[in-house]
Amino acid sequence: QVQLQESGPGLVKPSQTLSLTCTVSGGSINTGTYYWNWIRQPAGKGLEWIGRIYTSGSTSYNPSLKSRVTMSLDTSKNQFSLNLSSVTAADTAVYYCGGGEAGFGGNWFDPWGQGTLVTVSS
Amino acid sequence: DIQMTQSPYTLSASVGDRVTITCRASQSISSSLAWYQQKPGNAPKLLIYKASTLESGVPSRFSGSGSGTEFTLTITSLQPDDFATYYCQQYESYYTFGQGTKLEIK
C-alpha cells in the first residue's frame, strides 16, 4: 500500500521559493501506476490543486500558479518535489502530496500525505 | 476554468438522519466528479468517483448521483463518524474543488 509523506521548511520568507518534497513508500515512484500531485489548503479554506508530474517527467500545472510552479522527480530517492517561487502570505497553507491512479487518468486523489504547514512570513 | 459551488455551506443534523449535499459545476462536466470527506487535522479521504462509484471500503450509506452540472452526495442514517467537512472535485478540465460543506451535529 502506497504511503506519502511531505517534508520541507515550515517557514519561508516573502519573495523566496517554497520547496517541498514528498517521499513515497510501499511502492516505486517509477512504475507509472500513479500521477503525483501537490494540493494545498489555506487555514479554514478549501482545497486548491497545484500540479502533477508523471513517471515520464511530464507535468501539468494549475494555470493560476503555472508561472511560479516547478515539479520534479527523484527516482533514486523515490521522491517528488514542488518548488513555488516568489511566495507571498497568500501562499501560506497546508500542502499535501497525493497520488492519482494513472489507469483512471489520475483524476481523483488517493492516497494523500498527512500534509505539512508552510507559513510565509518575514 | 470550471467553478464548483457546494450547498449548503453548513449543515446541522442528528445521528440517524439522512442528509444531502449538492455540488454544482459552472459548466457541464459529464460524470467527472469525486467526493471527499475531511476531518480536522487530517487529509481528505476519497469517498466517491465518477459521480456515483463508491471507493472500496467506504460504507454503503454514502452514495453519489448526478451528471452534467448538478451532483449530490447523500448519507443515509448518519453515524457519529460522519460529522466532517465534505468536498466535491471536478476533473473534466484540470482539477477544482468546491468550497466545502461542514456537517455538524445538531
Interface residues (C-beta under 8 A of the other chain):
Chain A: K45 G46 L47 E48 W49 S60 N62 P63 S64 Y96 G98 F104 G105 N107 W108 F109 D110 W112 G113 Q114 G115
Chain B: D1 S32 A34 Y36 N42 A43 P44 K45 L46 Y49 E55 Y87 Q89 Y91 Y94 Y95 T96 F97 G98 Q99 G100
